[in-house]
Amino acid sequence: MADRKIEPLFWINPNFRLQFPYFSIKWYLIDHQVLVQEAMQGGRGKMVYQTQKNLMMMMLRDNHSGLDLLYSENTQFENLRLQSWLRINIRDQIVIRAEEVLPQRFHQIETIKHIKAKGVRVKKLRKGVLGQCNSFKIISLSPLLVIFPTDFLDMVILHEMAHLKYMHHRKTFWAYLSQLINDDAKQQNELRNVVLSKYIGLYEFLMK
């Protein structure tokens, strides 16, 4: 069956970069014959894409902290099936990593700020939403947060923690959040939105 003619919104190739404290991707160009030999050897955390004309390999780092992507001069990144394979595997590893580190970071901030939620969940949220606090005082965090800087992640967590006390965005909410972050919360929220606007299209593409 021929590849679908609909091209992806973004191309995943050696120009594609994710470099963050909790999750990162690194690319390695190696000789084609070496890549063939590596692909033939089994191993934990190794994922191989191989057809008659195309070959690529992913190696999962310890603790799901990132992926090392091995390719050769013969790897055909324009192949749509390879693109789908890359996106799905990157997405799945982001989710696994998020389920591990986001609750840990959340509980660290709970301890530091002496704030307690009823629970924290990692789940896909609607487009453009990275965190959510419901009336049961359970906070949901998007797995996308592991591919943002740590200070951005912390700001999202603290924003949702402020909703444990104020379930709105009125003046009292922003005053309380400003106390939590020791800064002007409204100004920081605007800066966060600027950062988010640069990356959200790509990140939503990865997580679809």
C-alpha positions as CSV (number, residue, x, y, z in Angstrom):
1,M,0.0,0.0,0.0
2,A,1.4,3.4,-0.9
3,D,2.1,6.0,1.7
4,R,-0.7,8.5,2.4
5,K,-0.3,11.7,0.3
6,I,-1.2,14.0,3.2
7,E,2.1,15.4,4.4
8,P,2.7,16.0,8.1
9,L,2.5,19.5,9.6
10,F,6.1,19.1,10.8
11,W,9.0,16.9,9.6
12,I,10.9,14.9,12.2
13,N,14.6,14.8,11.0
14,P,18.0,15.7,12.4
15,N,17.0,19.4,12.4
16,F,14.2,18.5,14.9
17,R,15.3,19.4,18.4
18,L,14.0,18.7,21.9
19,Q,16.5,19.6,24.6
20,F,15.0,19.9,28.0
21,P,16.0,18.8,31.6
22,Y,13.4,16.1,31.8
23,F,13.4,14.8,28.2
24,S,15.7,15.3,25.2
25,I,16.4,13.9,21.8
26,K,19.8,13.5,20.2
27,W,20.7,12.5,16.6
28,Y,23.6,10.5,15.5
29,L,24.8,10.0,11.9
30,I,26.6,6.7,11.5
31,D,27.8,4.6,8.7
32,H,25.1,2.6,7.0
33,Q,26.7,-0.8,7.4
34,V,27.3,-0.1,11.1
35,L,23.6,0.9,11.4
36,V,22.6,-2.4,9.7
37,Q,24.7,-4.4,12.2
38,E,23.4,-2.5,15.2
39,A,19.8,-3.0,14.0
40,M,20.4,-6.8,13.8
41,Q,21.4,-7.0,17.4
42,G,18.6,-7.1,19.9
43,G,18.7,-5.2,23.1
44,R,16.5,-3.6,25.7
45,G,15.2,-0.1,24.8
46,K,16.1,-0.5,21.2
47,M,13.5,0.2,18.5
48,V,14.1,-0.3,14.8
49,Y,12.4,0.9,11.7
50,Q,13.5,-1.2,8.7
51,T,12.2,-1.7,5.2
52,Q,14.1,-2.8,2.0
53,K,15.0,0.9,1.4
54,N,14.9,2.5,4.7
55,L,16.5,2.0,8.1
56,M,16.6,3.9,11.4
57,M,17.0,3.1,15.1
58,M,15.9,4.6,18.4
59,M,17.7,3.8,21.7
60,L,15.9,4.6,24.9
61,R,17.9,6.2,27.6
62,D,17.8,5.2,31.3
63,N,14.7,6.3,33.1
64,H,13.0,7.2,29.8
65,S,14.9,10.6,30.0
66,G,15.2,10.8,26.2
67,L,15.9,9.1,22.9
68,D,19.1,8.7,20.9
69,L,18.2,8.5,17.2
70,L,20.6,6.7,14.9
71,Y,20.5,7.2,11.1
72,S,22.7,6.9,8.1
73,E,23.2,8.9,4.9
74,N,20.7,6.5,3.3
75,T,17.8,7.2,5.7
76,Q,14.8,8.6,3.9
77,F,13.2,11.1,6.2
78,E,10.6,12.1,3.6
79,N,9.0,8.6,3.9
80,L,5.6,9.2,5.6
81,R,5.6,5.8,7.3
82,L,8.9,6.6,8.9
83,Q,7.6,10.0,10.0
84,S,4.6,8.3,11.6
85,W,6.8,5.8,13.3
86,L,9.0,8.5,14.7
87,R,6.1,10.7,15.9
88,I,4.3,7.8,17.6
89,N,7.4,6.5,19.4
90,I,8.5,10.0,20.5
91,R,5.0,10.7,21.8
92,D,4.8,7.4,23.7
93,Q,8.2,8.0,25.4
94,I,7.1,11.6,26.3
95,V,4.0,10.2,28.0
96,I,5.9,7.5,29.9
97,R,8.4,10.1,31.1
98,A,5.7,12.6,32.1
99,E,3.8,10.0,34.1
100,E,7.0,9.5,36.1
101,V,8.4,12.9,36.7
102,L,5.4,15.3,36.7
103,P,3.9,13.8,39.9
104,Q,7.3,13.9,41.5
105,R,7.8,17.5,40.7
106,F,4.3,18.3,41.8
107,H,4.7,16.7,45.2
108,Q,8.1,18.6,45.6
109,I,6.3,21.9,45.1
110,E,3.5,20.8,47.4
111,T,6.1,20.3,50.2
112,I,7.9,23.6,49.4
113,K,4.8,25.7,49.3
114,H,2.9,23.8,52.0
115,I,-0.1,23.3,49.7
116,K,-1.9,20.0,49.4
117,A,-4.2,18.9,46.5
118,K,-6.5,15.9,46.7
119,G,-4.6,14.3,43.8
120,V,-2.6,14.8,40.6
121,R,-3.1,13.1,37.3
122,V,-1.1,13.2,34.0
123,K,-3.5,13.2,31.1
124,K,-4.0,14.7,27.7
125,L,-5.9,17.9,27.9
126,R,-7.8,20.0,25.3
127,K,-5.8,22.0,22.9
128,G,-3.7,24.7,24.4
129,V,-4.4,23.6,28.0
130,L,-1.4,22.4,30.0
131,G,-3.0,22.2,33.5
132,Q,-6.4,22.0,35.1
133,C,-7.8,22.0,38.6
134,N,-11.3,20.7,39.2
135,S,-13.8,21.3,42.0
136,F,-12.7,18.1,43.7
137,K,-9.2,19.8,44.1
138,I,-7.6,17.2,41.7
139,I,-5.0,18.7,39.4
140,S,-4.4,17.4,35.9
141,L,-1.2,18.1,34.0
142,S,-0.5,17.6,30.3
143,P,2.4,15.3,29.5
144,L,3.6,18.1,27.2
145,L,5.0,19.8,30.2
146,V,8.1,17.6,30.2
147,I,9.2,19.2,26.9
148,F,9.2,22.7,28.4
149,P,11.8,24.4,30.6
150,T,11.6,23.6,34.3
151,D,10.6,27.1,35.3
152,F,7.7,27.0,32.8
153,L,6.6,23.6,34.2
154,D,6.8,25.0,37.8
155,M,4.7,28.1,36.8
156,V,2.0,25.8,35.4
157,I,1.9,23.7,38.5
158,L,1.8,26.8,40.8
159,H,-1.0,28.3,38.7
160,E,-3.1,25.2,39.2
161,M,-2.3,25.1,42.9
162,A,-3.6,28.7,43.2
163,H,-6.9,27.4,41.9
164,L,-7.1,25.1,45.0
165,K,-7.9,28.3,46.9
166,Y,-9.5,30.5,44.2
167,M,-11.4,28.7,41.4
168,H,-11.4,31.8,39.2
169,H,-9.1,34.4,37.6
170,R,-10.2,37.4,39.5
171,K,-7.9,39.8,41.4
172,T,-7.6,37.7,44.5
173,F,-6.4,34.7,42.4
174,W,-3.6,36.8,40.8
175,A,-2.6,38.3,44.1
176,Y,-2.3,34.8,45.7
177,L,-0.4,33.4,42.7
178,S,2.0,36.4,42.9
179,Q,2.7,35.4,46.5
180,L,3.4,31.8,45.5
181,I,5.9,32.7,42.7
182,N,7.4,35.8,44.3
183,D,6.7,37.8,41.2
184,D,4.0,39.5,39.2
185,A,1.8,36.6,38.2
186,K,-0.1,38.4,35.4
187,Q,3.2,39.5,33.8
188,Q,4.6,36.0,34.1
189,N,1.5,34.5,32.7
190,E,1.8,36.8,29.6
191,L,5.4,35.7,29.2
192,R,4.3,32.0,29.5
193,N,1.8,32.5,26.8
194,V,4.5,33.9,24.5
195,V,6.6,30.9,25.0
196,L,3.6,28.6,24.6
197,S,2.6,30.2,21.3
198,K,6.1,29.4,19.8
199,Y,5.9,25.6,20.5
200,I,2.3,24.6,21.0
201,G,1.7,23.7,17.3
202,L,4.6,21.4,17.2
203,Y,3.9,19.8,20.5
204,E,0.2,19.2,19.7
205,F,1.3,17.6,16.5
206,L,3.6,15.2,18.4
207,M,0.9,14.3,20.9
208,K,-2.0,13.7,18.5
